[in-house]
Amino acid sequence: MGRPPEATRRTQGVLGGRSDGVVRRVLDAATGELARSGYAGFRVDEVAARAEVNKTTIYRRWPSRAALVGAVVGRLKEPLRASPLPDTGTLEGDLIEAFARRFAVGRRVEGRAWARLLDERRHPEVAAILGDAVEGRRDEWRAMVARAVARAEVPAGTDAALLLEVARAIVDARGGSRRLDEAWLTLAVRTVLAGARAGTLIPATAPRPAPAPPSRAT
């Protein structure tokens, strides 16, 4: 005699991992475990305990740790696609807003999970899971600097990666705070841009802008 439809649905939700509720709980739990332990320490049994499901529920849908973390990454990419980095019309405005967003995201469990993956991105499995997501976002950051060069806010030849790395290092120097220090963020960005405008972020091998001719007294 076959199972009643209600029993079949309950079994599919609890044992088969096919219900939306179970999927959501597992992915929430996996995000939390990733934020806590990173990829190297990621344990499916911890995810099962957090989600209050059996490990078999997880393995029926995601047959490996890499598959489950890949599902988490797919979920984390969605807000990245939905929220391109700012284009305020000035590099200062772009950087201040972008770093403020980065700070806010970094305080959430999703941001912490993403940060742990980035720390381990040299691991071959992590690199495969991340795919081109990191490079795509990096291109958006560099596009800010390219627009600034086109607007003559910073000199041609400015090393975009170096400018962003220096700005990030100064901004993150107070990264342990629970609240964003807006004055520090603004100071950090303005300090880096002042150096960039002076040509300090142009590589030695890059052609430098010709100095302006001296003015003649009339």
PyMOL CGO cylinders between C-alpha atoms (Angstrom):
from pymol import cmd
from pymol.cgo import CYLINDER

trace = [
    CYLINDER, 0.00, 0.00, 0.00, 1.46, 3.40, -0.97, 0.3, 1, 1, 1, 1, 1, 1,
    CYLINDER, 1.46, 3.40, -0.97, 2.13, 6.25, 1.42, 0.3, 1, 1, 1, 1, 1, 1,
    CYLINDER, 2.13, 6.25, 1.42, -0.51, 8.94, 1.91, 0.3, 1, 1, 1, 1, 1, 1,
    CYLINDER, -0.51, 8.94, 1.91, 0.32, 12.16, 0.00, 0.3, 1, 1, 1, 1, 1, 1,
    CYLINDER, 0.32, 12.16, 0.00, 0.86, 14.06, 3.26, 0.3, 1, 1, 1, 1, 1, 1,
    CYLINDER, 0.86, 14.06, 3.26, 3.45, 11.56, 4.49, 0.3, 1, 1, 1, 1, 1, 1,
    CYLINDER, 3.45, 11.56, 4.49, 5.23, 11.68, 1.14, 0.3, 1, 1, 1, 1, 1, 1,
    CYLINDER, 5.23, 11.68, 1.14, 5.48, 15.46, 1.28, 0.3, 1, 1, 1, 1, 1, 1,
    CYLINDER, 5.48, 15.46, 1.28, 6.80, 15.39, 4.84, 0.3, 1, 1, 1, 1, 1, 1,
    CYLINDER, 6.80, 15.39, 4.84, 9.41, 12.77, 3.91, 0.3, 1, 1, 1, 1, 1, 1,
    CYLINDER, 9.41, 12.77, 3.91, 10.53, 14.78, 0.90, 0.3, 1, 1, 1, 1, 1, 1,
    CYLINDER, 10.53, 14.78, 0.90, 10.87, 17.93, 2.98, 0.3, 1, 1, 1, 1, 1, 1,
    CYLINDER, 10.87, 17.93, 2.98, 12.76, 16.31, 5.86, 0.3, 1, 1, 1, 1, 1, 1,
    CYLINDER, 12.76, 16.31, 5.86, 14.72, 13.53, 4.17, 0.3, 1, 1, 1, 1, 1, 1,
    CYLINDER, 14.72, 13.53, 4.17, 15.01, 14.62, 0.57, 0.3, 1, 1, 1, 1, 1, 1,
    CYLINDER, 15.01, 14.62, 0.57, 15.99, 18.24, 1.15, 0.3, 1, 1, 1, 1, 1, 1,
    CYLINDER, 15.99, 18.24, 1.15, 13.62, 19.39, -1.60, 0.3, 1, 1, 1, 1, 1, 1,
    CYLINDER, 13.62, 19.39, -1.60, 11.43, 21.84, 0.28, 0.3, 1, 1, 1, 1, 1, 1,
    CYLINDER, 11.43, 21.84, 0.28, 12.25, 25.53, 0.07, 0.3, 1, 1, 1, 1, 1, 1,
    CYLINDER, 12.25, 25.53, 0.07, 12.26, 25.77, 3.84, 0.3, 1, 1, 1, 1, 1, 1,
    CYLINDER, 12.26, 25.77, 3.84, 14.88, 23.06, 4.25, 0.3, 1, 1, 1, 1, 1, 1,
    CYLINDER, 14.88, 23.06, 4.25, 17.06, 24.50, 1.49, 0.3, 1, 1, 1, 1, 1, 1,
    CYLINDER, 17.06, 24.50, 1.49, 16.89, 27.94, 3.09, 0.3, 1, 1, 1, 1, 1, 1,
    CYLINDER, 16.89, 27.94, 3.09, 17.76, 26.59, 6.54, 0.3, 1, 1, 1, 1, 1, 1,
    CYLINDER, 17.76, 26.59, 6.54, 20.68, 24.57, 5.23, 0.3, 1, 1, 1, 1, 1, 1,
    CYLINDER, 20.68, 24.57, 5.23, 22.11, 27.47, 3.23, 0.3, 1, 1, 1, 1, 1, 1,
    CYLINDER, 22.11, 27.47, 3.23, 21.69, 29.83, 6.20, 0.3, 1, 1, 1, 1, 1, 1,
    CYLINDER, 21.69, 29.83, 6.20, 23.48, 27.32, 8.41, 0.3, 1, 1, 1, 1, 1, 1,
    CYLINDER, 23.48, 27.32, 8.41, 26.22, 26.74, 5.82, 0.3, 1, 1, 1, 1, 1, 1,
    CYLINDER, 26.22, 26.74, 5.82, 26.80, 30.49, 5.54, 0.3, 1, 1, 1, 1, 1, 1,
    CYLINDER, 26.80, 30.49, 5.54, 27.18, 30.73, 9.30, 0.3, 1, 1, 1, 1, 1, 1,
    CYLINDER, 27.18, 30.73, 9.30, 29.55, 27.76, 9.41, 0.3, 1, 1, 1, 1, 1, 1,
    CYLINDER, 29.55, 27.76, 9.41, 31.62, 29.24, 6.58, 0.3, 1, 1, 1, 1, 1, 1,
    CYLINDER, 31.62, 29.24, 6.58, 31.84, 32.58, 8.41, 0.3, 1, 1, 1, 1, 1, 1,
    CYLINDER, 31.84, 32.58, 8.41, 32.94, 30.78, 11.57, 0.3, 1, 1, 1, 1, 1, 1,
    CYLINDER, 32.94, 30.78, 11.57, 35.33, 28.15, 10.22, 0.3, 1, 1, 1, 1, 1, 1,
    CYLINDER, 35.33, 28.15, 10.22, 36.27, 29.06, 6.66, 0.3, 1, 1, 1, 1, 1, 1,
    CYLINDER, 36.27, 29.06, 6.66, 36.50, 26.46, 3.94, 0.3, 1, 1, 1, 1, 1, 1,
    CYLINDER, 36.50, 26.46, 3.94, 39.30, 24.43, 5.51, 0.3, 1, 1, 1, 1, 1, 1,
    CYLINDER, 39.30, 24.43, 5.51, 37.40, 23.99, 8.77, 0.3, 1, 1, 1, 1, 1, 1,
    CYLINDER, 37.40, 23.99, 8.77, 33.95, 23.69, 7.20, 0.3, 1, 1, 1, 1, 1, 1,
    CYLINDER, 33.95, 23.69, 7.20, 32.06, 20.68, 8.62, 0.3, 1, 1, 1, 1, 1, 1,
    CYLINDER, 32.06, 20.68, 8.62, 28.84, 19.37, 7.14, 0.3, 1, 1, 1, 1, 1, 1,
    CYLINDER, 28.84, 19.37, 7.14, 27.81, 17.83, 10.45, 0.3, 1, 1, 1, 1, 1, 1,
    CYLINDER, 27.81, 17.83, 10.45, 27.93, 21.31, 12.02, 0.3, 1, 1, 1, 1, 1, 1,
    CYLINDER, 27.93, 21.31, 12.02, 25.72, 22.61, 9.21, 0.3, 1, 1, 1, 1, 1, 1,
    CYLINDER, 25.72, 22.61, 9.21, 23.26, 19.77, 9.80, 0.3, 1, 1, 1, 1, 1, 1,
    CYLINDER, 23.26, 19.77, 9.80, 23.15, 20.56, 13.51, 0.3, 1, 1, 1, 1, 1, 1,
    CYLINDER, 23.15, 20.56, 13.51, 22.58, 24.28, 12.88, 0.3, 1, 1, 1, 1, 1, 1,
    CYLINDER, 22.58, 24.28, 12.88, 19.87, 23.57, 10.30, 0.3, 1, 1, 1, 1, 1, 1,
    CYLINDER, 19.87, 23.57, 10.30, 18.31, 20.81, 12.44, 0.3, 1, 1, 1, 1, 1, 1,
    CYLINDER, 18.31, 20.81, 12.44, 18.38, 18.26, 9.63, 0.3, 1, 1, 1, 1, 1, 1,
    CYLINDER, 18.38, 18.26, 9.63, 20.14, 14.94, 9.07, 0.3, 1, 1, 1, 1, 1, 1,
    CYLINDER, 20.14, 14.94, 9.07, 23.41, 14.92, 7.16, 0.3, 1, 1, 1, 1, 1, 1,
    CYLINDER, 23.41, 14.92, 7.16, 21.74, 12.66, 4.61, 0.3, 1, 1, 1, 1, 1, 1,
    CYLINDER, 21.74, 12.66, 4.61, 19.35, 15.52, 3.86, 0.3, 1, 1, 1, 1, 1, 1,
    CYLINDER, 19.35, 15.52, 3.86, 22.30, 17.68, 2.90, 0.3, 1, 1, 1, 1, 1, 1,
    CYLINDER, 22.30, 17.68, 2.90, 24.23, 15.05, 0.97, 0.3, 1, 1, 1, 1, 1, 1,
    CYLINDER, 24.23, 15.05, 0.97, 21.21, 14.10, -1.14, 0.3, 1, 1, 1, 1, 1, 1,
    CYLINDER, 21.21, 14.10, -1.14, 21.10, 17.60, -2.55, 0.3, 1, 1, 1, 1, 1, 1,
    CYLINDER, 21.10, 17.60, -2.55, 24.76, 18.65, -2.21, 0.3, 1, 1, 1, 1, 1, 1,
    CYLINDER, 24.76, 18.65, -2.21, 26.97, 15.55, -2.48, 0.3, 1, 1, 1, 1, 1, 1,
    CYLINDER, 26.97, 15.55, -2.48, 30.17, 17.24, -1.23, 0.3, 1, 1, 1, 1, 1, 1,
    CYLINDER, 30.17, 17.24, -1.23, 31.47, 20.10, 0.84, 0.3, 1, 1, 1, 1, 1, 1,
    CYLINDER, 31.47, 20.10, 0.84, 32.48, 21.91, -2.34, 0.3, 1, 1, 1, 1, 1, 1,
    CYLINDER, 32.48, 21.91, -2.34, 28.96, 21.56, -3.77, 0.3, 1, 1, 1, 1, 1, 1,
    CYLINDER, 28.96, 21.56, -3.77, 27.38, 22.99, -0.63, 0.3, 1, 1, 1, 1, 1, 1,
    CYLINDER, 27.38, 22.99, -0.63, 29.81, 25.89, -0.39, 0.3, 1, 1, 1, 1, 1, 1,
    CYLINDER, 29.81, 25.89, -0.39, 29.28, 26.49, -4.11, 0.3, 1, 1, 1, 1, 1, 1,
    CYLINDER, 29.28, 26.49, -4.11, 25.56, 26.88, -3.42, 0.3, 1, 1, 1, 1, 1, 1,
    CYLINDER, 25.56, 26.88, -3.42, 26.37, 29.39, -0.68, 0.3, 1, 1, 1, 1, 1, 1,
    CYLINDER, 26.37, 29.39, -0.68, 28.60, 31.34, -3.07, 0.3, 1, 1, 1, 1, 1, 1,
    CYLINDER, 28.60, 31.34, -3.07, 25.85, 31.37, -5.68, 0.3, 1, 1, 1, 1, 1, 1,
    CYLINDER, 25.85, 31.37, -5.68, 23.59, 32.92, -3.08, 0.3, 1, 1, 1, 1, 1, 1,
    CYLINDER, 23.59, 32.92, -3.08, 26.24, 35.47, -2.04, 0.3, 1, 1, 1, 1, 1, 1,
    CYLINDER, 26.24, 35.47, -2.04, 26.76, 36.56, -5.65, 0.3, 1, 1, 1, 1, 1, 1,
    CYLINDER, 26.76, 36.56, -5.65, 23.14, 37.66, -6.05, 0.3, 1, 1, 1, 1, 1, 1,
    CYLINDER, 23.14, 37.66, -6.05, 23.45, 40.92, -4.08, 0.3, 1, 1, 1, 1, 1, 1,
    CYLINDER, 23.45, 40.92, -4.08, 26.73, 41.68, -5.88, 0.3, 1, 1, 1, 1, 1, 1,
    CYLINDER, 26.73, 41.68, -5.88, 24.96, 41.52, -9.22, 0.3, 1, 1, 1, 1, 1, 1,
    CYLINDER, 24.96, 41.52, -9.22, 22.07, 43.59, -7.86, 0.3, 1, 1, 1, 1, 1, 1,
    CYLINDER, 22.07, 43.59, -7.86, 24.27, 46.36, -6.40, 0.3, 1, 1, 1, 1, 1, 1,
    CYLINDER, 24.27, 46.36, -6.40, 27.05, 47.59, -8.71, 0.3, 1, 1, 1, 1, 1, 1,
    CYLINDER, 27.05, 47.59, -8.71, 29.64, 49.82, -7.10, 0.3, 1, 1, 1, 1, 1, 1,
    CYLINDER, 29.64, 49.82, -7.10, 28.80, 53.55, -7.02, 0.3, 1, 1, 1, 1, 1, 1,
    CYLINDER, 28.80, 53.55, -7.02, 29.43, 56.07, -9.76, 0.3, 1, 1, 1, 1, 1, 1,
    CYLINDER, 29.43, 56.07, -9.76, 28.98, 59.41, -7.99, 0.3, 1, 1, 1, 1, 1, 1,
    CYLINDER, 28.98, 59.41, -7.99, 30.89, 61.54, -10.48, 0.3, 1, 1, 1, 1, 1, 1,
    CYLINDER, 30.89, 61.54, -10.48, 34.07, 61.85, -8.39, 0.3, 1, 1, 1, 1, 1, 1,
    CYLINDER, 34.07, 61.85, -8.39, 36.63, 59.29, -7.29, 0.3, 1, 1, 1, 1, 1, 1,
    CYLINDER, 36.63, 59.29, -7.29, 36.47, 60.59, -3.73, 0.3, 1, 1, 1, 1, 1, 1,
    CYLINDER, 36.47, 60.59, -3.73, 32.71, 60.08, -3.63, 0.3, 1, 1, 1, 1, 1, 1,
    CYLINDER, 32.71, 60.08, -3.63, 32.96, 56.66, -5.26, 0.3, 1, 1, 1, 1, 1, 1,
    CYLINDER, 32.96, 56.66, -5.26, 35.58, 55.40, -2.81, 0.3, 1, 1, 1, 1, 1, 1,
    CYLINDER, 35.58, 55.40, -2.81, 33.90, 56.75, 0.31, 0.3, 1, 1, 1, 1, 1, 1,
    CYLINDER, 33.90, 56.75, 0.31, 30.55, 55.22, -0.61, 0.3, 1, 1, 1, 1, 1, 1,
    CYLINDER, 30.55, 55.22, -0.61, 32.08, 51.92, -1.76, 0.3, 1, 1, 1, 1, 1, 1,
    CYLINDER, 32.08, 51.92, -1.76, 34.14, 51.49, 1.41, 0.3, 1, 1, 1, 1, 1, 1,
    CYLINDER, 34.14, 51.49, 1.41, 31.13, 52.40, 3.55, 0.3, 1, 1, 1, 1, 1, 1,
    CYLINDER, 31.13, 52.40, 3.55, 29.11, 49.66, 1.81, 0.3, 1, 1, 1, 1, 1, 1,
    CYLINDER, 29.11, 49.66, 1.81, 31.99, 47.23, 2.21, 0.3, 1, 1, 1, 1, 1, 1,
    CYLINDER, 31.99, 47.23, 2.21, 32.13, 47.97, 5.95, 0.3, 1, 1, 1, 1, 1, 1,
    CYLINDER, 32.13, 47.97, 5.95, 28.38, 47.39, 6.34, 0.3, 1, 1, 1, 1, 1, 1,
    CYLINDER, 28.38, 47.39, 6.34, 28.46, 44.10, 4.42, 0.3, 1, 1, 1, 1, 1, 1,
    CYLINDER, 28.46, 44.10, 4.42, 31.53, 42.94, 6.34, 0.3, 1, 1, 1, 1, 1, 1,
    CYLINDER, 31.53, 42.94, 6.34, 29.62, 43.17, 9.62, 0.3, 1, 1, 1, 1, 1, 1,
    CYLINDER, 29.62, 43.17, 9.62, 26.99, 40.69, 8.40, 0.3, 1, 1, 1, 1, 1, 1,
    CYLINDER, 26.99, 40.69, 8.40, 27.40, 36.93, 8.42, 0.3, 1, 1, 1, 1, 1, 1,
    CYLINDER, 27.40, 36.93, 8.42, 27.37, 36.91, 4.61, 0.3, 1, 1, 1, 1, 1, 1,
    CYLINDER, 27.37, 36.91, 4.61, 30.24, 39.37, 4.52, 0.3, 1, 1, 1, 1, 1, 1,
    CYLINDER, 30.24, 39.37, 4.52, 32.25, 37.38, 7.02, 0.3, 1, 1, 1, 1, 1, 1,
    CYLINDER, 32.25, 37.38, 7.02, 31.68, 34.19, 5.02, 0.3, 1, 1, 1, 1, 1, 1,
    CYLINDER, 31.68, 34.19, 5.02, 32.82, 35.93, 1.83, 0.3, 1, 1, 1, 1, 1, 1,
    CYLINDER, 32.82, 35.93, 1.83, 35.90, 37.30, 3.60, 0.3, 1, 1, 1, 1, 1, 1,
    CYLINDER, 35.90, 37.30, 3.60, 36.89, 33.82, 4.80, 0.3, 1, 1, 1, 1, 1, 1,
    CYLINDER, 36.89, 33.82, 4.80, 36.65, 32.49, 1.26, 0.3, 1, 1, 1, 1, 1, 1,
    CYLINDER, 36.65, 32.49, 1.26, 38.76, 35.34, -0.09, 0.3, 1, 1, 1, 1, 1, 1,
    CYLINDER, 38.76, 35.34, -0.09, 41.40, 34.57, 2.52, 0.3, 1, 1, 1, 1, 1, 1,
    CYLINDER, 41.40, 34.57, 2.52, 41.53, 30.98, 1.20, 0.3, 1, 1, 1, 1, 1, 1,
    CYLINDER, 41.53, 30.98, 1.20, 41.16, 31.72, -2.50, 0.3, 1, 1, 1, 1, 1, 1,
    CYLINDER, 41.16, 31.72, -2.50, 44.56, 30.17, -3.30, 0.3, 1, 1, 1, 1, 1, 1,
    CYLINDER, 44.56, 30.17, -3.30, 43.14, 26.78, -2.34, 0.3, 1, 1, 1, 1, 1, 1,
    CYLINDER, 43.14, 26.78, -2.34, 42.29, 25.10, -5.70, 0.3, 1, 1, 1, 1, 1, 1,
    CYLINDER, 42.29, 25.10, -5.70, 38.78, 24.09, -4.61, 0.3, 1, 1, 1, 1, 1, 1,
    CYLINDER, 38.78, 24.09, -4.61, 38.01, 27.58, -3.29, 0.3, 1, 1, 1, 1, 1, 1,
    CYLINDER, 38.01, 27.58, -3.29, 39.36, 29.17, -6.48, 0.3, 1, 1, 1, 1, 1, 1,
    CYLINDER, 39.36, 29.17, -6.48, 37.11, 26.91, -8.55, 0.3, 1, 1, 1, 1, 1, 1,
    CYLINDER, 37.11, 26.91, -8.55, 34.07, 27.74, -6.40, 0.3, 1, 1, 1, 1, 1, 1,
    CYLINDER, 34.07, 27.74, -6.40, 34.66, 31.49, -6.57, 0.3, 1, 1, 1, 1, 1, 1,
    CYLINDER, 34.66, 31.49, -6.57, 35.17, 31.39, -10.34, 0.3, 1, 1, 1, 1, 1, 1,
    CYLINDER, 35.17, 31.39, -10.34, 35.25, 34.85, -11.90, 0.3, 1, 1, 1, 1, 1, 1,
    CYLINDER, 35.25, 34.85, -11.90, 33.25, 36.56, -9.14, 0.3, 1, 1, 1, 1, 1, 1,
    CYLINDER, 33.25, 36.56, -9.14, 36.31, 38.06, -7.48, 0.3, 1, 1, 1, 1, 1, 1,
    CYLINDER, 36.31, 38.06, -7.48, 37.81, 39.32, -10.73, 0.3, 1, 1, 1, 1, 1, 1,
    CYLINDER, 37.81, 39.32, -10.73, 34.49, 40.78, -11.80, 0.3, 1, 1, 1, 1, 1, 1,
    CYLINDER, 34.49, 40.78, -11.80, 34.19, 42.84, -8.62, 0.3, 1, 1, 1, 1, 1, 1,
    CYLINDER, 34.19, 42.84, -8.62, 37.85, 43.83, -8.82, 0.3, 1, 1, 1, 1, 1, 1,
    CYLINDER, 37.85, 43.83, -8.82, 37.21, 45.18, -12.33, 0.3, 1, 1, 1, 1, 1, 1,
    CYLINDER, 37.21, 45.18, -12.33, 34.43, 47.38, -10.93, 0.3, 1, 1, 1, 1, 1, 1,
    CYLINDER, 34.43, 47.38, -10.93, 36.81, 48.89, -8.36, 0.3, 1, 1, 1, 1, 1, 1,
    CYLINDER, 36.81, 48.89, -8.36, 39.44, 49.52, -11.03, 0.3, 1, 1, 1, 1, 1, 1,
    CYLINDER, 39.44, 49.52, -11.03, 36.83, 51.11, -13.27, 0.3, 1, 1, 1, 1, 1, 1,
    CYLINDER, 36.83, 51.11, -13.27, 36.42, 53.83, -10.63, 0.3, 1, 1, 1, 1, 1, 1,
    CYLINDER, 36.42, 53.83, -10.63, 40.06, 54.79, -11.05, 0.3, 1, 1, 1, 1, 1, 1,
    CYLINDER, 40.06, 54.79, -11.05, 39.83, 54.58, -14.85, 0.3, 1, 1, 1, 1, 1, 1,
    CYLINDER, 39.83, 54.58, -14.85, 36.92, 57.03, -14.80, 0.3, 1, 1, 1, 1, 1, 1,
    CYLINDER, 36.92, 57.03, -14.80, 38.93, 59.35, -12.54, 0.3, 1, 1, 1, 1, 1, 1,
    CYLINDER, 38.93, 59.35, -12.54, 41.85, 59.27, -14.98, 0.3, 1, 1, 1, 1, 1, 1,
    CYLINDER, 41.85, 59.27, -14.98, 39.48, 60.09, -17.83, 0.3, 1, 1, 1, 1, 1, 1,
    CYLINDER, 39.48, 60.09, -17.83, 38.16, 63.04, -15.80, 0.3, 1, 1, 1, 1, 1, 1,
    CYLINDER, 38.16, 63.04, -15.80, 41.76, 64.14, -15.04, 0.3, 1, 1, 1, 1, 1, 1,
    CYLINDER, 41.76, 64.14, -15.04, 41.16, 63.77, -11.30, 0.3, 1, 1, 1, 1, 1, 1,
    CYLINDER, 41.16, 63.77, -11.30, 44.33, 61.70, -11.06, 0.3, 1, 1, 1, 1, 1, 1,
    CYLINDER, 44.33, 61.70, -11.06, 47.19, 61.57, -13.58, 0.3, 1, 1, 1, 1, 1, 1,
    CYLINDER, 47.19, 61.57, -13.58, 47.34, 59.14, -16.45, 0.3, 1, 1, 1, 1, 1, 1,
    CYLINDER, 47.34, 59.14, -16.45, 49.43, 56.11, -15.54, 0.3, 1, 1, 1, 1, 1, 1,
    CYLINDER, 49.43, 56.11, -15.54, 48.13, 55.95, -11.96, 0.3, 1, 1, 1, 1, 1, 1,
    CYLINDER, 48.13, 55.95, -11.96, 48.27, 52.33, -10.80, 0.3, 1, 1, 1, 1, 1, 1,
    CYLINDER, 48.27, 52.33, -10.80, 44.64, 51.52, -9.99, 0.3, 1, 1, 1, 1, 1, 1,
    CYLINDER, 44.64, 51.52, -9.99, 45.45, 48.36, -8.05, 0.3, 1, 1, 1, 1, 1, 1,
    CYLINDER, 45.45, 48.36, -8.05, 48.04, 50.18, -5.93, 0.3, 1, 1, 1, 1, 1, 1,
    CYLINDER, 48.04, 50.18, -5.93, 45.72, 53.12, -5.24, 0.3, 1, 1, 1, 1, 1, 1,
    CYLINDER, 45.72, 53.12, -5.24, 42.98, 50.78, -4.07, 0.3, 1, 1, 1, 1, 1, 1,
    CYLINDER, 42.98, 50.78, -4.07, 45.37, 48.66, -2.01, 0.3, 1, 1, 1, 1, 1, 1,
    CYLINDER, 45.37, 48.66, -2.01, 46.76, 51.68, -0.17, 0.3, 1, 1, 1, 1, 1, 1,
    CYLINDER, 46.76, 51.68, -0.17, 43.29, 53.10, 0.43, 0.3, 1, 1, 1, 1, 1, 1,
    CYLINDER, 43.29, 53.10, 0.43, 42.03, 49.76, 1.71, 0.3, 1, 1, 1, 1, 1, 1,
    CYLINDER, 42.03, 49.76, 1.71, 44.99, 49.38, 4.06, 0.3, 1, 1, 1, 1, 1, 1,
    CYLINDER, 44.99, 49.38, 4.06, 44.43, 52.80, 5.64, 0.3, 1, 1, 1, 1, 1, 1,
    CYLINDER, 44.43, 52.80, 5.64, 40.67, 52.34, 5.88, 0.3, 1, 1, 1, 1, 1, 1,
    CYLINDER, 40.67, 52.34, 5.88, 41.07, 48.89, 7.44, 0.3, 1, 1, 1, 1, 1, 1,
    CYLINDER, 41.07, 48.89, 7.44, 43.55, 50.17, 10.02, 0.3, 1, 1, 1, 1, 1, 1,
    CYLINDER, 43.55, 50.17, 10.02, 40.50, 50.85, 12.19, 0.3, 1, 1, 1, 1, 1, 1,
    CYLINDER, 40.50, 50.85, 12.19, 38.54, 47.86, 10.94, 0.3, 1, 1, 1, 1, 1, 1,
    CYLINDER, 38.54, 47.86, 10.94, 38.03, 46.38, 14.41, 0.3, 1, 1, 1, 1, 1, 1,
    CYLINDER, 38.03, 46.38, 14.41, 35.46, 48.99, 15.34, 0.3, 1, 1, 1, 1, 1, 1,
    CYLINDER, 35.46, 48.99, 15.34, 31.80, 48.02, 15.39, 0.3, 1, 1, 1, 1, 1, 1,
    CYLINDER, 31.80, 48.02, 15.39, 30.86, 51.39, 13.90, 0.3, 1, 1, 1, 1, 1, 1,
    CYLINDER, 30.86, 51.39, 13.90, 32.15, 53.01, 10.77, 0.3, 1, 1, 1, 1, 1, 1,
    CYLINDER, 32.15, 53.01, 10.77, 34.44, 55.94, 11.54, 0.3, 1, 1, 1, 1, 1, 1,
    CYLINDER, 34.44, 55.94, 11.54, 33.25, 58.26, 8.77, 0.3, 1, 1, 1, 1, 1, 1,
    CYLINDER, 33.25, 58.26, 8.77, 35.83, 60.94, 9.54, 0.3, 1, 1, 1, 1, 1, 1,
    CYLINDER, 35.83, 60.94, 9.54, 38.63, 58.37, 9.30, 0.3, 1, 1, 1, 1, 1, 1,
    CYLINDER, 38.63, 58.37, 9.30, 37.22, 56.98, 6.04, 0.3, 1, 1, 1, 1, 1, 1,
    CYLINDER, 37.22, 56.98, 6.04, 37.10, 60.44, 4.49, 0.3, 1, 1, 1, 1, 1, 1,
    CYLINDER, 37.10, 60.44, 4.49, 40.62, 61.27, 5.72, 0.3, 1, 1, 1, 1, 1, 1,
    CYLINDER, 40.62, 61.27, 5.72, 41.98, 57.98, 4.37, 0.3, 1, 1, 1, 1, 1, 1,
    CYLINDER, 41.98, 57.98, 4.37, 40.48, 58.51, 0.92, 0.3, 1, 1, 1, 1, 1, 1,
    CYLINDER, 40.48, 58.51, 0.92, 41.56, 62.15, 0.69, 0.3, 1, 1, 1, 1, 1, 1,
    CYLINDER, 41.56, 62.15, 0.69, 45.11, 61.31, 1.80, 0.3, 1, 1, 1, 1, 1, 1,
    CYLINDER, 45.11, 61.31, 1.80, 45.48, 58.60, -0.84, 0.3, 1, 1, 1, 1, 1, 1,
    CYLINDER, 45.48, 58.60, -0.84, 44.02, 60.83, -3.56, 0.3, 1, 1, 1, 1, 1, 1,
    CYLINDER, 44.02, 60.83, -3.56, 46.37, 63.66, -2.62, 0.3, 1, 1, 1, 1, 1, 1,
    CYLINDER, 46.37, 63.66, -2.62, 49.29, 61.29, -3.12, 0.3, 1, 1, 1, 1, 1, 1,
    CYLINDER, 49.29, 61.29, -3.12, 47.82, 60.04, -6.38, 0.3, 1, 1, 1, 1, 1, 1,
    CYLINDER, 47.82, 60.04, -6.38, 47.43, 63.57, -7.71, 0.3, 1, 1, 1, 1, 1, 1,
    CYLINDER, 47.43, 63.57, -7.71, 51.07, 64.21, -6.86, 0.3, 1, 1, 1, 1, 1, 1,
    CYLINDER, 51.07, 64.21, -6.86, 52.05, 61.24, -9.03, 0.3, 1, 1, 1, 1, 1, 1,
    CYLINDER, 52.05, 61.24, -9.03, 53.25, 58.97, -6.20, 0.3, 1, 1, 1, 1, 1, 1,
    CYLINDER, 53.25, 58.97, -6.20, 51.09, 56.08, -7.44, 0.3, 1, 1, 1, 1, 1, 1,
    CYLINDER, 51.09, 56.08, -7.44, 52.47, 56.03, -10.97, 0.3, 1, 1, 1, 1, 1, 1,
    CYLINDER, 52.47, 56.03, -10.97, 54.86, 53.08, -11.42, 0.3, 1, 1, 1, 1, 1, 1,
    CYLINDER, 54.86, 53.08, -11.42, 58.46, 54.03, -12.16, 0.3, 1, 1, 1, 1, 1, 1,
    CYLINDER, 58.46, 54.03, -12.16, 58.24, 52.35, -15.58, 0.3, 1, 1, 1, 1, 1, 1,
    CYLINDER, 58.24, 52.35, -15.58, 55.08, 54.22, -16.62, 0.3, 1, 1, 1, 1, 1, 1,
    CYLINDER, 55.08, 54.22, -16.62, 55.32, 57.43, -18.64, 0.3, 1, 1, 1, 1, 1, 1,
    CYLINDER, 55.32, 57.43, -18.64, 54.71, 60.41, -16.39, 0.3, 1, 1, 1, 1, 1, 1,
    CYLINDER, 54.71, 60.41, -16.39, 52.82, 63.53, -17.41, 0.3, 1, 1, 1, 1, 1, 1,
    CYLINDER, 52.82, 63.53, -17.41, 55.07, 66.31, -18.66, 0.3, 1, 1, 1, 1, 1, 1,
    CYLINDER, 55.07, 66.31, -18.66, 55.49, 69.11, -16.10, 0.3, 1, 1, 1, 1, 1, 1,
    CYLINDER, 55.49, 69.11, -16.10, 53.67, 72.32, -16.83, 0.3, 1, 1, 1, 1, 1, 1,
    CYLINDER, 53.67, 72.32, -16.83, 55.94, 74.95, -18.47, 0.3, 1, 1, 1, 1, 1, 1,
    CYLINDER, 55.94, 74.95, -18.47, 57.03, 77.75, -16.12, 0.3, 1, 1, 1, 1, 1, 1,
    CYLINDER, 57.03, 77.75, -16.12, 54.97, 80.88, -16.35, 0.3, 1, 1, 1, 1, 1, 1,
    CYLINDER, 54.97, 80.88, -16.35, 56.72, 83.93, -17.82, 0.3, 1, 1, 1, 1, 1, 1,
    CYLINDER, 56.72, 83.93, -17.82, 56.61, 87.26, -16.12, 0.3, 1, 1, 1, 1, 1, 1,
    CYLINDER, 56.61, 87.26, -16.12, 55.17, 89.95, -18.33, 0.3, 1, 1, 1, 1, 1, 1,
]
cmd.load_cgo(trace, "trace")
